Amino acid sequence: MLIYTQDSGNYSLKLEKTVDKTFMKYKGGYNIRLSNPPTGNVLALPTPEQLFLTRHIADIYFDELMVSPDEKVDQGQALARCNKGPLNMHAPMAGTVKYITDNQIILGQLNSNTAPTKVTPGSTQDTIFSSGCFIHINEVYSGKIPAKDSIPQAIFVRIANLDNYVMASEIELMGSLQEFCSGLKLLADISKDTILHVVVTKKQAVLAKKIKNDTADISNIELVTIPPRYGLDNTRLIADRWGYRADQHIWSISPQGIFALARAVNQGEKTTYTYMSVSGPAVNRPQYYKVPLGYPIADLLKASEVKDCPVRVINGGVMSGIELAADQTGVTGDIAGLTVLENNSARKLLKFARFGLDDRRFEDFFTTDMQGEVRACVSCGYCQSVCPAGLLPDYLHKLLYCNDLDRAQSAGLNKCVHCGLCSFICVSKIELTEQFIKGQAQLKAEQHKSSEGQA
């Protein structure tokens, strides 16, 4: 169990189970607030005319089709398969296959009143992948969906998500706490050597206490309490602090994944729907939703009464989200929330890169209110104060400006998790995050070239 204390403004976590009383210091982080948070209960929207099911999810592609155009399908039926696992894409609702493209399978003539196909009983690990709840899980250090036969050394359950208005900590809107704890126990059963780290903030103390009491009989579930500041909730940073390495299988799972697992094992449900939010300054009716996978994003935005002006739609929060691709027309399982901002050229958006393959980023940066052009670094130290990885962004900036990759690597360039806080806080409006992303890519390319030369 981790105990949260405060000493001279710094947050300290004490791990009681270690012999040497290891202390973890948390510095940095910063909370950025937007207007129009979602409120109230979860709203279920009417059945749409069509569902747009994306064949790309994270690093996988459902390349093997199992249906044909005009074919009728049942809810939960496999539509396509990926050879990694293998993993199946399931029909969220009964209907008819209308179109198949390289990127999508489109279902029409939808019927929500038919009985769904059930999950075949199996081990917890088998159920994760056969039910489809793997879409809520990723490897912490690569961002990829785990291989079916991989046994994780640790799993981080990220209840604490401090970016703006993404649906993560609203557990009791997704289901009962008892059901959530049931899912935790099932996940802990993957292996007795696998540790489940349930990440919460100090503000979630009441919720944490309930989870602790309900899972007290499971020895490999640990609560991790972090300060309530954006950036400190980054799963990779937390895994680093716990001493895990990039060559280990370390999973991250959202609360939705926990509920999906519980429902798959206890009720035989396949993962065919998702919970999410639509909010942000350009939304007149911010709301939580429960929708089937593939639900038209245009219908969601209409239901949320997006303002009649040019907007940018972000998958996630404004700090850690990625701009929604123009060709993504349906909801996917990795969307915990959509943030809608007015597309004002005078205010630029923060760029963010996701770990793993297929990075997609904002084109521009979300900066402070300071007006004027980009200027040289003034060594104010603000970026150092907010960096959750404990880096010196201003120093890294100068090293990369001089193309000194060796010293930048020694200064911790690869520890940057692209949270974007340094770019947000920079009074000179330097695009630090973009510079670090490019520096990491250049460093990786040079290391790859060097290893090929040695071979």
C-alpha positions in Angstrom: 0.0 0.0 0.0 1.2 3.5 -0.8 0.8 6.3 1.7 0.5 9.9 0.5 2.2 12.6 2.5 3.2 16.2 1.9 6.5 17.8 2.9 7.6 21.3 2.0 5.3 21.4 -1.0 6.6 18.1 -2.5 4.4 15.0 -2.6 6.0 11.9 -1.3 4.8 8.3 -1.7 6.0 5.6 0.8 5.9 2.0 -0.3 5.4 0.1 3.0 6.0 -3.4 1.6 9.7 -2.7 0.6 12.3 -3.4 3.2 14.2 -0.1 2.6 11.2 2.1 2.8 11.5 3.4 -0.7 10.3 7.0 -1.1 9.0 8.4 -4.4 9.1 12.1 -5.0 6.6 13.7 -7.4 7.4 17.0 -8.9 6.0 18.9 -11.8 2.6 18.6 -13.4 0.1 21.3 -14.1 -3.7 21.5 -14.5 -5.2 23.3 -17.4 -9.0 23.9 -17.2 -11.4 24.3 -20.1 -15.0 25.4 -20.0 -18.0 23.2 -20.5 -17.3 19.9 -18.7 -19.8 17.1 -19.2 -22.3 16.8 -16.4 -25.2 14.5 -15.4 -25.8 10.9 -16.2 -24.8 8.8 -19.2 -27.1 9.3 -22.2 -27.9 6.5 -24.6 -28.6 7.8 -28.1 -31.1 6.4 -30.6 -30.0 3.7 -33.0 -28.3 5.3 -36.0 -28.8 4.5 -39.6 -25.4 3.1 -40.0 -22.3 2.1 -37.9 -18.8 2.9 -39.3 -16.4 0.3 -37.9 -12.7 1.1 -38.3 -10.5 -1.8 -39.3 -7.4 -0.1 -37.8 -7.0 -0.2 -34.0 -3.7 0.9 -32.5 -1.1 -1.2 -34.2 -3.4 -3.9 -35.6 -5.3 -4.2 -38.8 -8.3 -6.5 -39.3 -7.1 -7.7 -42.7 -9.0 -11.1 -43.0 -12.6 -10.4 -43.9 -15.2 -12.9 -42.5 -18.3 -11.3 -44.1 -19.4 -10.0 -47.5 -21.5 -7.1 -48.7 -25.2 -7.6 -48.2 -24.7 -10.3 -45.7 -26.8 -10.3 -42.6 -24.9 -10.5 -39.3 -25.8 -11.0 -35.6 -24.7 -8.9 -32.7 -21.3 -10.1 -31.6 -20.6 -12.0 -34.8 -17.0 -11.8 -36.1 -16.7 -9.4 -39.1 -13.0 -9.5 -39.7 -9.8 -11.0 -38.1 -6.3 -9.9 -37.4 -3.7 -12.7 -37.3 -2.2 -11.2 -34.1 -3.8 -13.5 -31.6 -5.9 -14.0 -33.7 -8.2 -11.1 -32.8 -11.7 -10.5 -34.1 -13.7 -7.4 -34.9 -17.3 -8.0 -33.7 -20.6 -6.6 -34.9 -21.8 -4.1 -32.3 -25.4 -4.6 -33.4 -27.3 -7.0 -35.7 -27.7 -5.7 -39.2 -26.6 -6.0 -42.8 -23.1 -5.4 -44.2 -23.6 -2.4 -46.5 -20.0 -1.6 -47.6 -16.5 -2.8 -47.1 -13.5 -0.6 -47.7 -9.8 -0.9 -46.8 -10.5 1.3 -43.7 -14.1 0.4 -42.7 -16.9 -2.0 -42.5 -20.2 -0.2 -42.6 -23.3 -1.8 -41.2 -26.9 -0.8 -42.0 -30.5 -1.9 -41.3 -29.5 -2.1 -37.7 -31.6 -4.1 -35.1 -31.0 -3.7 -31.4 -33.6 -6.2 -30.3 -31.9 -9.4 -31.3 -30.0 -11.7 -28.8 -26.2 -11.3 -29.1 -23.8 -14.1 -29.5 -22.0 -15.0 -26.3 -18.4 -15.3 -25.3 -17.1 -18.9 -25.2 -16.0 -19.7 -21.6 -12.3 -19.8 -21.1 -9.4 -18.5 -19.0 -9.3 -14.8 -18.0 -6.5 -14.3 -20.6 -8.5 -16.0 -23.3 -11.6 -14.1 -22.5 -9.8 -10.7 -22.8 -9.0 -11.4 -26.4 -12.0 -13.5 -27.4 -14.5 -10.9 -26.0 -12.9 -7.9 -27.7 -12.0 -6.0 -24.5 -8.4 -6.0 -25.6 -9.3 -2.7 -27.3 -9.0 -1.1 -23.9 -5.5 -2.5 -23.2 -2.1 -1.5 -24.4 1.6 -2.1 -23.6 2.8 0.8 -21.6 6.2 1.2 -23.3 5.2 0.6 -26.9 1.5 1.6 -27.1 0.7 -1.6 -28.9 -2.1 -4.0 -28.1 -0.6 -7.0 -26.1 0.0 -10.3 -27.8 -2.5 -12.9 -26.8 0.1 -15.2 -25.2 2.0 -12.5 -23.3 1.9 -12.6 -19.5 2.3 -9.1 -18.0 4.7 -8.5 -15.1 2.4 -5.7 -14.0 -0.9 -4.0 -15.1 -1.7 -0.4 -14.4 -5.4 0.4 -14.0 -5.6 4.1 -14.7 -8.5 5.5 -12.9 -6.6 8.8 -12.5 -6.8 10.7 -15.8 -6.2 14.3 -15.3 -6.5 15.6 -18.9 -9.6 17.6 -19.5 -12.9 15.8 -19.3 -12.0 12.4 -20.7 -14.1 9.6 -19.2 -11.9 7.6 -16.8 -12.6 8.2 -13.2 -16.4 8.3 -13.5 -16.6 4.6 -12.6 -20.0 4.7 -11.0 -21.5 6.1 -14.3 -20.3 3.0 -16.1 -21.5 0.4 -13.6 -21.4 -0.5 -10.0 -18.3 -0.4 -7.9 -18.9 -4.1 -7.0 -18.8 -5.0 -10.7 -15.6 -3.0 -11.1 -13.9 -4.8 -8.2 -15.1 -8.1 -9.7 -13.2 -7.2 -12.9 -10.1 -6.3 -10.9 -10.1 -9.6 -9.2 -10.5 -11.4 -12.6 -7.6 -9.5 -14.0 -5.5 -10.2 -11.0 -6.1 -13.9 -11.7 -4.1 -13.8 -14.9 -1.0 -14.7 -12.9 -0.2 -14.6 -9.2 3.1 -13.0 -10.2 1.3 -10.1 -12.0 0.9 -7.0 -9.8 -2.2 -4.8 -10.5 -1.4 -1.1 -9.7 -4.7 0.8 -9.4 -3.7 4.5 -10.0 -5.8 7.1 -8.2 -5.3 10.7 -7.0 -5.6 12.0 -3.5 -8.9 13.6 -4.5 -10.2 10.1 -5.1 -9.5 8.9 -1.5 -13.1 7.8 -0.9 -13.2 5.7 -4.1 -9.7 4.3 -3.3 -10.9 3.2 0.2 -13.9 1.4 -1.2 -11.7 -0.4 -3.8 -9.2 -1.3 -1.1 -11.9 -2.8 1.1 -13.6 -4.7 -1.7 -10.3 -6.3 -2.9 -8.6 -6.8 0.4 -8.6 -10.6 -0.1 -6.4 -10.3 -3.3 -2.8 -10.0 -2.5 -1.5 -8.8 -5.8 -3.6 -5.6 -6.1 -1.9 -2.4 -5.0 -3.3 1.2 -4.8 -1.0 3.9 -6.1 -1.9 7.4 -5.1 -0.5 10.4 -7.1 -0.8 14.1 -6.7 -3.8 15.5 -8.6 -1.8 17.3 -11.4 -1.9 16.6 -15.1 1.3 14.9 -16.3 1.9 12.9 -13.2 -0.8 10.5 -14.3 1.2 9.4 -17.3 1.4 5.6 -17.0 4.9 5.3 -18.4 6.3 7.7 -15.8 4.5 5.8 -13.1 5.9 2.5 -14.4 9.4 4.0 -14.5 9.1 5.1 -10.9 8.2 1.6 -10.0 11.3 0.3 -11.6 9.8 -1.4 -14.6 11.7 -1.6 -17.9 10.8 -1.2 -21.6 11.8 -4.9 -22.3 9.1 -6.1 -19.9 5.4 -6.7 -20.6 3.7 -3.9 -18.7 0.0 -3.4 -19.5 -2.2 -0.3 -19.1 -6.0 -0.8 -18.9 -8.8 1.7 -18.7 -11.7 1.3 -16.3 -13.8 0.5 -19.3 -11.6 -2.5 -19.9 -12.2 -3.7 -16.3 -16.0 -3.5 -16.8 -15.8 -5.2 -20.2 -13.8 -8.1 -18.7 -16.3 -8.5 -15.8 -19.2 -8.5 -18.1 -17.5 -10.9 -20.5 -16.7 -13.5 -17.8 -19.9 -13.0 -15.6 -22.5 -12.5 -18.4 -20.9 -13.7 -21.6 -21.0 -10.2 -23.1 -18.7 -9.2 -26.0 -17.3 -5.7 -26.1 -19.7 -4.0 -28.5 -20.2 -0.5 -27.0 -18.2 2.2 -25.3 -18.6 5.0 -22.8 -17.3 8.4 -23.7 -17.8 12.2 -23.3 -18.2 15.1 -25.7 -17.2 18.5 -24.2 -15.1 21.6 -24.6 -15.6 25.3 -25.3 -17.2 24.8 -28.6 -19.9 22.5 -27.2 -23.3 23.8 -26.0 -24.5 20.6 -24.5 -21.5 18.6 -23.0 -22.6 15.1 -22.2 -21.5 11.5 -21.2 -22.7 8.9 -23.7 -23.0 5.1 -24.0 -22.9 4.2 -27.7 -22.2 1.1 -29.8 -18.7 1.0 -31.5 -18.9 2.6 -34.9 -21.5 5.1 -33.8 -21.4 8.1 -36.3 -19.2 10.8 -34.8 -21.2 13.4 -36.7 -24.4 12.3 -34.9 -22.6 12.6 -31.5 -21.5 16.1 -32.3 -25.0 17.0 -33.4 -26.5 15.6 -30.2 -24.0 17.7 -28.2 -25.0 20.9 -30.1 -21.5 21.9 -31.3 -21.3 25.6 -32.1 -21.9 26.7 -35.7 -18.3 27.7 -36.4 -15.1 26.1 -37.6 -14.0 23.6 -35.0 -11.3 21.0 -34.3 -12.3 17.7 -32.8 -9.7 16.1 -30.5 -9.7 12.4 -29.5 -9.0 12.8 -25.8 -8.2 15.9 -23.7 -6.7 19.1 -25.1 -3.3 18.2 -23.6 -2.9 14.5 -24.3 -5.3 14.1 -27.2 -4.8 13.7 -30.9 -6.7 15.5 -33.5 -9.3 13.2 -35.0 -8.4 12.0 -38.5 -10.6 13.4 -41.2 -11.5 9.9 -42.4 -12.5 8.6 -39.0 -16.3 8.7 -39.1 -17.2 6.1 -36.4 -16.4 5.8 -32.6 -13.6 3.4 -31.7 -12.8 1.8 -28.3 -9.8 4.1 -27.7 -12.0 7.2 -27.6 -12.7 8.1 -24.0 -13.8 11.6 -24.9 -14.0 14.1 -27.7 -12.9 17.7 -26.9 -14.2 20.3 -29.4 -12.4 23.6 -29.7 -13.1 26.6 -31.9 -10.6 26.6 -34.8 -9.2 30.0 -34.0 -6.0 30.7 -35.8 -4.9 33.2 -33.1 -4.8 30.3 -30.6 -2.7 27.4 -31.5 -3.2 23.8 -30.2 -0.7 21.6 -28.4 0.8 18.8 -30.4 0.9 15.4 -28.9 2.4 12.1 -30.2 1.1 8.8 -29.1 3.6 6.0 -28.2 4.0 3.3 -30.7 3.3 3.1 -34.4 1.3 5.5 -36.5 1.9 8.7 -34.5 -0.8 11.4 -35.3 -0.3 14.8 -33.9 -1.7 18.3 -33.7 -0.5 20.5 -36.5 0.0 23.5 -34.2 0.6 24.2 -30.6 -1.7 25.3 -27.8 0.3 28.1 -26.1 -0.1 30.6 -23.3 -2.1 33.8 -23.7 1.1 35.7 -24.4 1.0 37.5 -27.7 3.8 37.9 -30.2 6.2 35.8 -32.2 8.5 32.9 -31.1 11.5 34.3 -29.3 14.8 32.8 -28.0 14.8 30.9 -24.7 15.1 33.3 -21.8 15.9 30.5 -19.2 13.0 31.4 -17.0 12.8 27.8 -15.7 9.0 27.5 -16.0 9.3 24.4 -18.2 11.5 22.8 -15.5 8.9 23.4 -12.9 6.1 21.7 -14.8 7.9 18.8 -16.4 6.5 15.6 -14.8 9.6 13.5 -15.9 12.0 15.8 -14.0 13.8 16.9 -17.1 15.4 20.3 -18.0 13.5 21.1 -21.2 15.3 24.4 -21.7 18.7 22.6 -21.6 17.5 19.9 -23.9 16.2 22.6 -26.3 19.7 24.2 -26.5 21.4 20.8 -27.0 19.1 19.9 -29.8 19.4 23.3 -31.4 23.1 22.6 -31.6 22.3 19.0 -32.9 24.2 17.5 -29.9 22.2 14.3 -29.8 24.7 12.5 -27.5 24.5 15.0 -24.8 20.7 15.3 -25.2 20.5 11.5 -24.8 22.6 11.7 -21.6 20.3 14.6 -20.4 17.3 12.3 -20.6 15.7 13.1 -24.0 14.2 9.6 -24.2 12.4 10.1 -20.9 10.2 12.8 -22.4 6.6 11.5 -22.6 5.2 14.3 -24.8 2.8 15.6 -22.3 3.2 19.1 -23.8 3.4 21.1 -20.6 6.7 22.6 -21.5 5.3 24.0 -24.8 2.2 25.2 -23.0 4.1 27.1 -20.3 6.9 28.5 -22.5 6.8 32.3 -22.4 8.9 32.4 -25.6 6.4 30.2 -27.4 9.1 27.7 -28.4 7.6 24.4 -29.7 9.6 22.3 -27.3 7.5 19.1 -27.5 7.8 19.0 -31.3 11.6 19.5 -31.0 11.8 16.6 -28.5 9.7 14.3 -30.7 11.9 15.0 -33.7 15.0 14.6 -31.5 13.8 11.2 -30.2 13.1 10.0 -33.8 16.5 11.2 -35.0 18.2 9.4 -32.1 16.3 6.2 -32.7 17.2 6.3 -36.4 20.9 6.8 -35.7 20.8 4.0 -33.1 19.1 1.7 -35.7 21.7 2.7 -38.3 24.5 2.0 -35.9 23.1 -1.5 -35.0 22.8 -2.4 -38.6 26.4 -1.4 -39.2 27.6 -3.6 -36.4 25.6 -6.5 -37.7 
